[in-house]
Amino acid sequence: MNAEFRKRMYDILELYLEPYDSKSPVLGVDEKPKQLVEDSRKPIPMRPGNAEKYDYEYIRNGKANIFVAVEPKHGKRITQVTEQRTKKDFAKFMQDVVLSYPFAKKLRIVLDNLNTHFKSSFYEAFEKGEAEKILRKLEFHYTPKHASWLNVAETEIGALDAQCTSRRMKNISFLREEVKACTKMRNKEKCKIDWRFTKEDADRKLAKHYVT
């Protein structure tokens, strides 16, 4: 682990330690591909003592993408289901995230190094003036390469998967309905992410891999 790895890791871990600031909140952003699958035969409904049963055969109906932005200390998340995850899709999602925080001065965004996650995406999706207007509200903090586990959005995606998206989703409309319902429920319950891995933990567990 070189100096750049440690620099990025420390930056993100220090962000997570800061007290909540509604004017400059910290959010994790990530996306998850989802295979759209329809049952080839009608499932056998759940009964007392027996779980719902699915046939192992299924029909593939293409793929979709789920964008997730989560504010770990405030218990707020924003989701969006798209057909693809292009640069324009990412930029338009981030525009929606910015619009969801009208009173914030700056959104500090933790994200990985996927090729869509850079400022150039905004200039492809919008005219220069609009792109710069959105980017003025955003401050990007990138995870080290091969360390996307430092992004709290991965934790939120895991929770979303456990509660909703691990099931078969027959088409993108059904996926959108399910993700919307789960997001609404988790926001209503203000589900937060209790991040406990600190800089001290990193040094204790990873120091032997550091390159000086």
LUMDOLO-910430 format. One record per residue: residue in one letter; x, y, z of N, C-alpha, C in turn. Coordinates in pm, 1 decimal. Layout:
residues N
a | X | Y | Z | X | Y | Z | X | Y | Z
...
***
This chain:
residues 212
m | 84.8 | -118.8 | 0.0 | 0.0 | 0.0 | 0.0 | 88.2 | 123.5 | 0.0
n | 84.3 | 199.5 | -108.6 | 171.6 | 314.7 | -120.4 | 112.9 | 438.1 | -52.0
a | 186.1 | 547.8 | -62.8 | 144.9 | 671.3 | 4.9 | 11.1 | 722.6 | -46.6
e | -14.8 | 707.0 | -176.5 | -141.6 | 753.4 | -233.1 | -258.6 | 674.5 | -176.1
f | -240.0 | 543.5 | -158.0 | -344.3 | 459.1 | -98.2 | -376.8 | 508.9 | 42.1
r | -273.7 | 529.2 | 122.5 | -295.4 | 572.8 | 261.1 | -358.6 | 711.3 | 266.0
k | -314.3 | 799.7 | 178.3 | -369.4 | 935.2 | 175.6 | -519.3 | 932.2 | 151.3
r | -561.7 | 855.5 | 51.9 | -704.5 | 847.8 | 20.1 | -782.0 | 778.2 | 131.4
m | -725.6 | 672.4 | 185.5 | -793.3 | 600.0 | 293.1 | -811.0 | 688.8 | 415.7
y | -704.9 | 758.2 | 457.8 | -713.4 | 846.9 | 573.9 | -816.2 | 958.1 | 550.3
d | -817.8 | 1012.2 | 429.3 | -912.1 | 1119.9 | 395.8 | -1055.6 | 1074.7 | 419.4
i | -1089.2 | 957.2 | 372.0 | -1226.3 | 907.7 | 385.3 | -1258.0 | 872.0 | 529.6
l | -1165.1 | 807.6 | 598.1 | -1190.0 | 770.4 | 737.4 | -1206.7 | 893.9 | 825.4
e | -1133.4 | 999.3 | 795.2 | -1149.3 | 1124.2 | 871.2 | -1284.4 | 1190.3 | 841.7
l | -1331.1 | 1179.9 | 718.0 | -1463.7 | 1231.2 | 684.3 | -1571.1 | 1162.3 | 768.5
y | -1560.5 | 1030.7 | 779.7 | -1660.3 | 954.0 | 854.1 | -1660.6 | 987.0 | 1003.3
l | -1547.2 | 1036.6 | 1053.5 | -1537.6 | 1070.1 | 1195.7 | -1599.6 | 1206.1 | 1228.1
e | -1613.7 | 1291.6 | 1129.1 | -1664.5 | 1426.7 | 1153.9 | -1808.7 | 1424.0 | 1204.4
p | -1844.5 | 1518.3 | 1289.5 | -1985.3 | 1528.2 | 1332.7 | -2073.6 | 1565.4 | 1214.1
y | -2199.5 | 1531.7 | 1223.0 | -2291.8 | 1559.1 | 1113.6 | -2304.2 | 1708.6 | 1088.3
d | -2298.4 | 1744.6 | 960.2 | -2308.9 | 1884.5 | 920.1 | -2409.0 | 1892.9 | 805.0
s | -2526.6 | 1946.4 | 831.6 | -2631.5 | 1952.1 | 729.4 | -2595.7 | 2044.9 | 613.6
k | -2502.1 | 2137.8 | 635.8 | -2461.5 | 2230.2 | 530.7 | -2353.5 | 2170.3 | 440.7
s | -2288.5 | 2066.6 | 490.7 | -2181.7 | 2002.6 | 413.5 | -2180.1 | 1853.1 | 443.0
p | -2289.6 | 1783.8 | 411.7 | -2301.0 | 1642.6 | 447.3 | -2207.5 | 1553.4 | 365.6
v | -2175.5 | 1438.6 | 425.6 | -2095.0 | 1336.1 | 359.9 | -2188.2 | 1227.3 | 308.2
l | -2175.0 | 1193.4 | 181.6 | -2256.6 | 1087.8 | 121.7 | -2167.7 | 988.1 | 49.0
g | -2206.1 | 861.5 | 54.2 | -2142.5 | 760.4 | -28.4 | -2228.8 | 738.0 | -151.2
v | -2165.8 | 723.7 | -267.3 | -2238.0 | 701.0 | -392.2 | -2179.1 | 579.1 | -462.7
d | -2266.9 | 493.3 | -509.6 | -2222.2 | 374.9 | -583.9 | -2338.6 | 324.3 | -667.6
e | -2313.6 | 220.9 | -746.9 | -2420.0 | 160.3 | -826.1 | -2405.6 | 9.5 | -826.2
k | -2515.3 | -57.0 | -860.8 | -2518.3 | -202.9 | -861.5 | -2593.1 | -251.7 | -985.1
p | -2530.1 | -336.2 | -1068.0 | -2603.9 | -393.9 | -1181.1 | -2702.2 | -497.9 | -1131.1
k | -2812.3 | -512.7 | -1199.5 | -2913.9 | -610.0 | -1159.4 | -2966.2 | -684.2 | -1281.2
q | -2954.2 | -816.7 | -1277.0 | -3009.4 | -900.6 | -1382.5 | -3161.2 | -908.8 | -1365.2
l | -3235.6 | -881.4 | -1472.1 | -3381.7 | -890.3 | -1467.6 | -3423.0 | -1031.6 | -1505.1
v | -3494.0 | -1096.4 | -1413.8 | -3525.9 | -1238.7 | -1428.5 | -3673.5 | -1262.0 | -1399.9
e | -3738.8 | -1333.4 | -1489.2 | -3880.9 | -1367.0 | -1472.4 | -3896.0 | -1516.6 | -1451.1
d | -3987.2 | -1554.6 | -1364.2 | -4011.5 | -1697.1 | -1340.6 | -4069.9 | -1762.3 | -1465.6
s | -4019.2 | -1879.4 | -1499.9 | -4074.6 | -1953.3 | -1613.4 | -4201.8 | -2028.2 | -1573.4
r | -4215.6 | -2054.8 | -1443.7 | -4336.5 | -2116.3 | -1389.0 | -4378.0 | -2038.5 | -1264.1
k | -4504.3 | -2038.0 | -1235.5 | -4555.3 | -1964.6 | -1120.1 | -4500.3 | -2025.4 | -990.8
p | -4442.7 | -1942.9 | -903.0 | -4390.2 | -1995.1 | -775.5 | -4501.3 | -2053.6 | -688.1
i | -4463.2 | -2144.7 | -601.6 | -4556.4 | -2200.2 | -503.7 | -4557.2 | -2105.4 | -383.2
p | -4673.2 | -2049.7 | -347.9 | -4679.2 | -1949.2 | -241.4 | -4629.5 | -2001.4 | -106.7
m | -4588.0 | -1908.1 | -23.1 | -4546.0 | -1940.9 | 113.0 | -4663.8 | -1995.4 | 192.8
r | -4635.9 | -2096.2 | 274.2 | -4737.6 | -2153.1 | 363.3 | -4676.1 | -2170.2 | 501.3
p | -4759.7 | -2184.9 | 604.8 | -4704.3 | -2203.6 | 739.4 | -4604.1 | -2318.3 | 742.6
g | -4482.0 | -2288.5 | 781.8 | -4378.2 | -2390.8 | 789.6 | -4304.2 | -2414.2 | 659.9
n | -4346.8 | -2348.8 | 551.0 | -4281.4 | -2369.5 | 421.2 | -4257.3 | -2235.3 | 352.6
a | -4134.0 | -2215.5 | 306.6 | -4100.0 | -2092.6 | 235.6 | -4154.2 | -2097.7 | 93.1
e | -4163.2 | -1980.5 | 30.5 | -4204.6 | -1973.9 | -109.2 | -4103.7 | -2050.3 | -194.4
k | -4152.1 | -2125.6 | -293.8 | -4064.9 | -2210.4 | -375.6 | -4063.6 | -2160.6 | -520.1
y | -3942.2 | -2151.7 | -576.3 | -3923.9 | -2108.2 | -714.5 | -3868.1 | -2222.7 | -797.2
d | -3907.6 | -2228.3 | -922.4 | -3847.1 | -2322.7 | -1016.3 | -3706.8 | -2273.7 | -1050.4
y | -3612.8 | -2368.4 | -1068.7 | -3476.2 | -2327.4 | -1098.8 | -3463.9 | -2265.7 | -1237.9
e | -3559.1 | -2293.3 | -1327.0 | -3557.0 | -2233.7 | -1459.3 | -3617.9 | -2092.7 | -1455.0
y | -3563.9 | -2004.7 | -1537.2 | -3613.5 | -1867.8 | -1540.4 | -3589.2 | -1806.9 | -1678.5
i | -3649.2 | -1690.6 | -1698.8 | -3637.0 | -1619.4 | -1826.1 | -3556.0 | -1492.1 | -1802.9
r | -3451.7 | -1473.1 | -1880.7 | -3369.7 | -1351.8 | -1869.7 | -3436.4 | -1237.4 | -1946.2
n | -3450.5 | -1123.9 | -1880.8 | -3513.4 | -1006.9 | -1943.5 | -3420.3 | -886.7 | -1949.2
g | -3291.3 | -914.1 | -1962.8 | -3195.2 | -804.2 | -1972.3 | -3139.6 | -762.0 | -1837.6
k | -3079.1 | -643.8 | -1835.2 | -3016.2 | -592.8 | -1714.0 | -3062.5 | -450.6 | -1684.2
a | -3043.2 | -410.6 | -1560.9 | -3071.4 | -273.5 | -1518.7 | -2959.9 | -230.0 | -1424.4
n | -2968.7 | -109.2 | -1377.3 | -2868.5 | -54.0 | -1286.9 | -2937.6 | 21.1 | -1173.9
i | -2883.0 | 8.9 | -1053.5 | -2938.2 | 78.6 | -937.2 | -2833.5 | 175.0 | -883.0
f | -2861.2 | 304.0 | -889.9 | -2775.2 | 405.0 | -828.2 | -2819.0 | 425.5 | -683.2
v | -2720.2 | 441.4 | -595.2 | -2748.0 | 465.1 | -453.4 | -2659.4 | 576.6 | -400.8
a | -2720.5 | 672.5 | -333.6 | -2648.1 | 774.3 | -256.9 | -2699.2 | 766.1 | -114.2
v | -2609.3 | 755.1 | -17.3 | -2653.1 | 739.8 | 121.4 | -2576.6 | 834.8 | 212.1
e | -2650.6 | 896.5 | 302.2 | -2594.3 | 986.5 | 402.3 | -2591.4 | 908.7 | 534.0
p | -2479.1 | 849.8 | 570.6 | -2475.7 | 753.2 | 680.6 | -2515.4 | 807.1 | 816.9
k | -2483.8 | 933.1 | 845.7 | -2510.5 | 986.7 | 979.5 | -2648.0 | 1048.6 | 994.6
h | -2717.8 | 1065.1 | 882.8 | -2851.6 | 1125.1 | 889.0 | -2961.1 | 1025.2 | 853.4
g | -2921.0 | 909.8 | 800.2 | -3019.2 | 807.6 | 767.0 | -3102.0 | 839.3 | 644.9
k | -3042.8 | 908.5 | 549.3 | -3112.9 | 942.5 | 426.3 | -3044.0 | 876.2 | 308.5
r | -3123.5 | 822.8 | 216.4 | -3067.0 | 768.6 | 94.6 | -3152.3 | 807.4 | -25.2
i | -3088.2 | 815.2 | -140.6 | -3153.5 | 846.3 | -267.2 | -3118.7 | 733.5 | -363.2
t | -3217.9 | 679.0 | -430.9 | -3192.8 | 569.9 | -525.1 | -3256.1 | 602.5 | -659.5
q | -3203.9 | 538.7 | -761.1 | -3259.3 | 556.3 | -894.8 | -3225.6 | 433.2 | -978.2
v | -3324.5 | 378.7 | -1044.7 | -3305.0 | 262.9 | -1132.3 | -3298.4 | 312.0 | -1276.1
t | -3192.5 | 273.0 | -1346.2 | -3174.0 | 312.7 | -1485.0 | -3149.7 | 189.1 | -1571.5
e | -3165.4 | 207.1 | -1701.1 | -3140.7 | 96.2 | -1792.5 | -2991.6 | 69.3 | -1807.7
q | -2910.3 | 175.1 | -1794.1 | -2765.9 | 162.0 | -1809.7 | -2695.7 | 239.0 | -1698.9
r | -2563.5 | 232.9 | -1700.1 | -2486.1 | 314.3 | -1606.1 | -2375.3 | 388.0 | -1682.6
t | -2415.5 | 467.0 | -1778.5 | -2323.6 | 545.0 | -1859.0 | -2280.0 | 670.9 | -1784.0
k | -2189.9 | 745.9 | -1844.9 | -2147.2 | 873.0 | -1785.2 | -2265.6 | 967.7 | -1768.5
k | -2352.9 | 971.1 | -1869.7 | -2469.4 | 1059.7 | -1862.7 | -2565.6 | 1015.5 | -1753.4
d | -2583.2 | 884.5 | -1737.1 | -2670.8 | 834.5 | -1630.3 | -2617.9 | 876.6 | -1494.1
f | -2486.6 | 863.2 | -1475.5 | -2426.5 | 902.7 | -1347.8 | -2444.4 | 1052.2 | -1322.5
a | -2416.8 | 1133.3 | -1424.6 | -2427.1 | 1278.6 | -1408.4 | -2570.8 | 1320.6 | -1376.2
k | -2666.5 | 1259.4 | -1442.1 | -2806.7 | 1295.0 | -1417.4 | -2851.4 | 1250.2 | -1277.8
f | -2799.8 | 1136.4 | -1232.5 | -2831.0 | 1093.9 | -1096.4 | -2774.2 | 1193.5 | -995.6
m | -2650.1 | 1236.0 | -1018.4 | -2588.5 | 1331.2 | -926.8 | -2660.2 | 1465.5 | -929.6
q | -2716.6 | 1501.8 | -1042.5 | -2798.2 | 1623.5 | -1049.2 | -2919.1 | 1610.1 | -956.2
d | -2982.4 | 1493.3 | -956.5 | -3096.5 | 1469.5 | -867.4 | -3053.5 | 1473.2 | -721.0
v | -2933.8 | 1419.2 | -692.3 | -2882.6 | 1422.9 | -555.3 | -2863.3 | 1567.4 | -510.8
v | -2803.4 | 1649.0 | -594.4 | -2781.9 | 1790.7 | -562.7 | -2915.3 | 1862.0 | -538.1
l | -3013.4 | 1834.8 | -622.8 | -3144.5 | 1898.3 | -607.2 | -3214.3 | 1854.8 | -478.9
s | -3175.6 | 1740.2 | -424.5 | -3234.9 | 1690.5 | -299.6 | -3178.0 | 1760.8 | -176.4
y | -3074.3 | 1842.6 | -197.2 | -3011.1 | 1914.8 | -86.5 | -3007.0 | 2065.0 | -119.0
p | -3121.9 | 2130.0 | -128.8 | -3125.4 | 2271.2 | -170.7 | -3058.2 | 2366.8 | -72.6
f | -3046.5 | 2328.3 | 53.9 | -2991.2 | 2418.7 | 154.6 | -2845.8 | 2387.8 | 189.2
a | -2789.9 | 2283.9 | 129.3 | -2649.7 | 2249.9 | 155.2 | -2558.1 | 2336.4 | 70.4
k | -2445.9 | 2375.5 | 127.3 | -2346.6 | 2453.0 | 52.9 | -2259.6 | 2362.3 | -32.7
k | -2228.8 | 2244.1 | 19.5 | -2141.3 | 2151.6 | -50.0 | -2177.2 | 2009.3 | -9.9
l | -2178.3 | 1917.9 | -106.1 | -2197.0 | 1776.2 | -78.4 | -2062.8 | 1707.2 | -95.5
r | -2017.1 | 1643.4 | 8.8 | -1889.4 | 1572.1 | 1.8 | -1918.9 | 1425.9 | -31.9
i | -1875.4 | 1385.3 | -148.8 | -1915.5 | 1257.0 | -206.1 | -1800.4 | 1157.0 | -203.0
v | -1823.7 | 1043.5 | -138.1 | -1727.9 | 932.7 | -139.5 | -1768.6 | 838.2 | -251.9
l | -1673.5 | 805.5 | -339.4 | -1703.8 | 716.5 | -451.7 | -1576.4 | 648.2 | -499.9
d | -1594.9 | 542.9 | -579.4 | -1478.3 | 469.2 | -628.2 | -1429.9 | 527.2 | -760.5
n | -1336.0 | 456.9 | -823.9 | -1267.8 | 510.6 | -940.7 | -1323.8 | 462.1 | -1073.6
l | -1450.2 | 423.1 | -1076.7 | -1512.4 | 382.9 | -1201.7 | -1500.8 | 496.8 | -1303.1
n | -1482.6 | 463.2 | -1429.4 | -1454.0 | 566.3 | -1529.7 | -1567.9 | 665.8 | -1550.7
t | -1687.1 | 636.9 | -1499.8 | -1798.8 | 731.9 | -1511.9 | -1800.2 | 834.6 | -1398.6
h | -1721.9 | 812.8 | -1295.0 | -1731.6 | 892.6 | -1172.5 | -1642.8 | 1017.0 | -1171.8
f | -1630.2 | 1082.0 | -1283.7 | -1540.9 | 1197.5 | -1291.8 | -1612.6 | 1317.5 | -1352.9
k | -1551.5 | 1434.2 | -1339.8 | -1616.0 | 1558.6 | -1381.0 | -1651.1 | 1560.4 | -1529.4
s | -1573.8 | 1490.5 | -1610.8 | -1600.0 | 1489.3 | -1755.0 | -1740.0 | 1438.1 | -1786.9
s | -1795.1 | 1352.2 | -1701.5 | -1929.7 | 1297.5 | -1723.9 | -2034.4 | 1407.9 | -1727.4
f | -2015.9 | 1511.2 | -1646.7 | -2113.5 | 1619.3 | -1637.8 | -2113.0 | 1705.1 | -1764.7
y | -1995.8 | 1719.5 | -1823.0 | -1987.0 | 1798.2 | -1946.5 | -2040.8 | 1722.4 | -2066.4
e | -2046.0 | 1588.2 | -2055.0 | -2108.8 | 1507.6 | -2160.1 | -2260.8 | 1510.3 | -2147.7
a | -2309.2 | 1520.7 | -2025.4 | -2454.3 | 1513.7 | -2001.2 | -2523.5 | 1648.8 | -2012.1
f | -2452.6 | 1756.7 | -1979.6 | -2515.5 | 1888.6 | -1972.2 | -2433.9 | 1992.5 | -2048.6
e | -2498.2 | 2104.6 | -2074.3 | -2424.3 | 2217.9 | -2127.2 | -2327.6 | 2267.9 | -2020.0
k | -2224.5 | 2338.1 | -2062.6 | -2116.7 | 2378.8 | -1971.6 | -2168.4 | 2452.5 | -1848.0
g | -2260.5 | 2545.5 | -1866.7 | -2311.1 | 2622.7 | -1754.0 | -2379.2 | 2535.9 | -1649.7
e | -2463.1 | 2443.3 | -1693.9 | -2533.7 | 2354.1 | -1601.5 | -2436.8 | 2257.5 | -1535.0
a | -2341.4 | 2205.6 | -1612.3 | -2242.0 | 2114.2 | -1555.8 | -2164.4 | 2181.9 | -1443.8
e | -2120.5 | 2304.3 | -1466.6 | -2043.1 | 2376.2 | -1365.4 | -2128.5 | 2413.4 | -1244.5
k | -2255.4 | 2440.6 | -1267.3 | -2347.1 | 2471.1 | -1156.5 | -2359.2 | 2350.9 | -1062.9
i | -2372.2 | 2231.7 | -1119.8 | -2382.3 | 2109.6 | -1038.9 | -2250.3 | 2082.1 | -968.4
l | -2139.8 | 2092.5 | -1042.5 | -2008.7 | 2059.1 | -986.6 | -1967.2 | 2152.5 | -873.9
r | -2016.9 | 2275.3 | -874.4 | -1985.0 | 2367.8 | -765.1 | -2038.6 | 2318.3 | -631.4
k | -2142.1 | 2235.0 | -636.7 | -2201.4 | 2182.1 | -512.4 | -2138.4 | 2049.3 | -469.7
l | -2047.5 | 1994.5 | -552.0 | -1993.5 | 1861.6 | -526.1 | -1843.9 | 1865.7 | -496.3
e | -1803.8 | 1784.8 | -399.7 | -1662.3 | 1768.2 | -365.7 | -1635.8 | 1618.0 | -361.5
f | -1558.2 | 1568.2 | -456.2 | -1537.7 | 1424.2 | -468.8 | -1419.5 | 1376.6 | -384.6
h | -1441.0 | 1265.6 | -314.3 | -1337.1 | 1198.3 | -235.6 | -1331.8 | 1053.4 | -282.5
y | -1224.3 | 1017.0 | -352.4 | -1215.5 | 884.8 | -414.0 | -1150.3 | 782.4 | -321.5
t | -1208.5 | 664.3 | -318.6 | -1147.5 | 554.0 | -244.2 | -1017.0 | 514.8 | -312.7
p | -924.1 | 454.3 | -238.5 | -804.4 | 400.9 | -305.2 | -844.3 | 292.4 | -404.5
k | -761.0 | 269.0 | -502.8 | -788.6 | 161.6 | -597.8 | -792.8 | 28.5 | -523.3
h | -889.0 | -54.6 | -560.3 | -910.1 | -186.5 | -498.6 | -952.9 | -175.9 | -352.2
a | -1010.5 | -62.4 | -313.5 | -1056.1 | -46.6 | -174.6 | -1192.9 | 19.2 | -172.1
s | -1281.2 | -22.7 | -261.9 | -1416.4 | 34.6 | -265.0 | -1495.9 | -1.3 | -139.4
w | -1444.8 | -98.1 | -59.3 | -1510.6 | -133.4 | 66.7 | -1511.8 | -15.6 | 164.9
l | -1430.3 | 87.1 | 136.7 | -1430.3 | 205.8 | 221.6 | -1550.3 | 296.3 | 195.7
n | -1627.8 | 264.4 | 95.7 | -1743.9 | 345.5 | 59.6 | -1867.7 | 295.6 | 134.2
v | -1929.0 | 382.2 | 214.2 | -2048.1 | 342.7 | 290.0 | -2163.8 | 302.6 | 197.9
a | -2159.6 | 347.4 | 72.2 | -2266.3 | 310.0 | -21.2 | -2269.8 | 159.7 | -44.4
e | -2154.8 | 93.4 | -33.0 | -2154.2 | -52.3 | -48.0 | -2232.6 | -118.1 | 65.2
t | -2224.6 | -61.2 | 183.8 | -2301.5 | -112.4 | 297.9 | -2450.6 | -95.4 | 271.8
e | -2488.3 | 21.5 | 219.5 | -2629.5 | 46.7 | 190.0 | -2679.8 | -45.2 | 79.0
i | -2598.8 | -68.7 | -21.7 | -2637.4 | -159.7 | -129.6 | -2657.2 | -300.4 | -75.2
g | -2571.8 | -340.6 | 19.3 | -2587.8 | -471.0 | 82.3 | -2719.4 | -482.3 | 158.0
a | -2757.0 | -374.7 | 229.1 | -2883.8 | -373.4 | 301.8 | -3001.9 | -376.5 | 205.6
l | -2991.9 | -299.8 | 98.3 | -3097.6 | -297.2 | -3.4 | -3114.1 | -434.8 | -66.5
d | -3002.3 | -500.5 | -90.3 | -3005.1 | -634.3 | -149.7 | -3072.1 | -733.4 | -54.7
a | -3035.2 | -724.8 | 74.1 | -3091.1 | -818.2 | 172.7 | -3241.7 | -799.5 | 189.8
q | -3287.8 | -675.2 | 182.9 | -3428.7 | -646.6 | 207.3 | -3514.8 | -651.8 | 81.9
c | -3450.4 | -643.2 | -35.7 | -3532.1 | -623.7 | -155.0 | -3476.1 | -687.5 | -280.8
t | -3360.4 | -643.0 | -325.9 | -3318.4 | -670.1 | -463.0 | -3253.0 | -806.1 | -486.2
s | -3235.4 | -886.3 | -382.8 | -3180.6 | -1020.4 | -405.6 | -3284.0 | -1112.3 | -471.5
r | -3410.6 | -1072.7 | -465.0 | -3516.6 | -1153.6 | -526.3 | -3517.6 | -1137.0 | -678.3
r | -3587.3 | -1224.3 | -745.9 | -3603.2 | -1210.9 | -889.8 | -3689.2 | -1089.9 | -922.7
m | -3640.3 | -1009.8 | -1015.3 | -3712.9 | -891.9 | -1061.2 | -3744.7 | -912.5 | -1208.9
k | -3873.1 | -919.6 | -1241.9 | -3912.3 | -962.2 | -1376.3 | -3886.8 | -857.9 | -1483.8
n | -3890.4 | -729.0 | -1447.3 | -3865.3 | -623.8 | -1546.1 | -3824.2 | -496.7 | -1472.7
i | -3785.0 | -396.7 | -1548.1 | -3732.0 | -275.4 | -1486.6 | -3840.5 | -196.7 | -1412.8
s | -3963.8 | -204.3 | -1458.7 | -4073.2 | -134.1 | -1390.7 | -4095.8 | -192.4 | -1251.7
f | -4094.5 | -324.6 | -1243.5 | -4112.4 | -391.0 | -1114.5 | -3994.7 | -360.5 | -1022.0
l | -3872.8 | -360.8 | -1077.4 | -3754.8 | -327.7 | -998.0 | -3765.4 | -185.6 | -942.5
r | -3808.6 | -92.1 | -1025.3 | -3822.8 | 46.4 | -980.0 | -3922.0 | 56.6 | -864.8
e | -4034.2 | -12.3 | -876.3 | -4135.8 | -9.2 | -770.0 | -4079.6 | -63.4 | -639.4
e | -4008.0 | -175.8 | -648.0 | -3954.7 | -238.8 | -528.0 | -3845.5 | -153.8 | -462.6
v | -3755.9 | -99.9 | -543.2 | -3648.5 | -17.1 | -489.3 | -3706.0 | 110.1 | -427.5
k | -3804.2 | 168.7 | -492.7 | -3868.7 | 289.2 | -439.9 | -3933.9 | 261.8 | -304.6
a | -4003.6 | 149.0 | -293.2 | -4071.2 | 114.3 | -168.3 | -3970.8 | 89.0 | -56.2
c | -3863.0 | 18.7 | -88.3 | -3761.6 | -10.4 | 12.8 | -3690.7 | 117.1 | 56.4
t | -3660.3 | 204.1 | -38.3 | -3595.9 | 332.5 | -6.5 | -3684.7 | 416.6 | 83.8
k | -3812.8 | 421.6 | 52.0 | -3907.9 | 498.1 | 132.4 | -3913.7 | 445.1 | 275.1
m | -3915.3 | 312.8 | 289.5 | -3921.5 | 251.7 | 422.1 | -3795.3 | 282.7 | 502.4
r | -3677.6 | 267.3 | 439.0 | -3552.0 | 289.8 | 510.2 | -3533.8 | 437.8 | 545.9
n | -3583.4 | 527.1 | 461.0 | -3577.2 | 669.2 | 494.0 | -3671.7 | 704.5 | 608.6
k | -3788.9 | 643.3 | 607.5 | -3885.4 | 667.4 | 714.8 | -3828.9 | 621.5 | 849.2
e | -3755.4 | 511.4 | 846.5 | -3696.2 | 458.0 | 969.2 | -3562.1 | 524.2 | 1001.4
k | -3515.0 | 612.4 | 910.5 | -3386.9 | 682.2 | 927.7 | -3273.8 | 584.7 | 958.6
c | -3264.7 | 481.0 | 877.5 | -3161.8 | 378.7 | 896.0 | -3023.7 | 439.4 | 871.8
k | -2941.8 | 441.0 | 973.7 | -2807.8 | 499.2 | 965.2 | -2703.2 | 389.1 | 950.0
i | -2582.1 | 430.1 | 916.6 | -2470.9 | 336.9 | 904.8 | -2369.6 | 371.2 | 1013.6
d | -2347.9 | 277.7 | 1102.7 | -2256.4 | 299.1 | 1214.7 | -2116.2 | 254.0 | 1172.6
w | -2042.5 | 344.6 | 1111.2 | -1908.7 | 311.3 | 1060.8 | -1809.6 | 313.5 | 1176.3
r | -1739.2 | 202.4 | 1197.8 | -1650.8 | 192.1 | 1314.2 | -1503.8 | 173.4 | 1278.6
f | -1473.5 | 149.7 | 1153.3 | -1334.6 | 128.8 | 1111.6 | -1265.0 | 264.7 | 1103.9
t | -1163.2 | 285.1 | 1186.9 | -1096.7 | 413.6 | 1199.1 | -955.0 | 409.6 | 1141.0
k | -892.2 | 525.5 | 1139.0 | -753.0 | 535.8 | 1094.7 | -663.2 | 448.6 | 1183.2
e | -691.0 | 447.3 | 1314.1 | -612.4 | 366.1 | 1407.0 | -629.4 | 217.4 | 1376.5
d | -752.7 | 177.4 | 1343.4 | -777.0 | 38.0 | 1305.4 | -698.8 | 3.2 | 1179.1
a | -698.5 | 95.4 | 1084.4 | -627.1 | 72.6 | 958.9 | -478.1 | 53.9 | 984.1
d | -421.0 | 139.9 | 1066.5 | -277.6 | 130.3 | 1094.0 | -244.1 | 0.8 | 1167.4
r | -331.9 | -40.5 | 1256.5 | -306.7 | -162.5 | 1333.2 | -316.5 | -288.0 | 1246.0
k | -413.1 | -289.3 | 1155.4 | -438.2 | -408.9 | 1075.1 | -362.8 | -413.2 | 942.9
l | -330.1 | -294.0 | 889.8 | -273.0 | -289.7 | 754.9 | -130.5 | -239.6 | 748.0
a | -74.6 | -195.3 | 861.4 | 57.5 | -132.2 | 860.2 | 164.7 | -220.5 | 795.0
k | 156.0 | -350.0 | 810.8 | 258.2 | -439.4 | 755.2 | 258.9 | -437.7 | 601.8
h | 149.9 | -385.3 | 541.6 | 143.6 | -378.0 | 396.5 | 185.5 | -241.3 | 343.3
y | 210.4 | -145.2 | 432.6 | 247.1 | -11.6 | 387.9 | 384.2 | -12.3 | 322.5
v | 396.4 | 66.0 | 216.5 | 524.7 | 83.4 | 148.7 | 577.6 | 221.2 | 187.8
t | 693.9 | 227.8 | 246.8 | 750.7 | 356.2 | 291.9 | 842.9 | 415.3 | 186.3
***
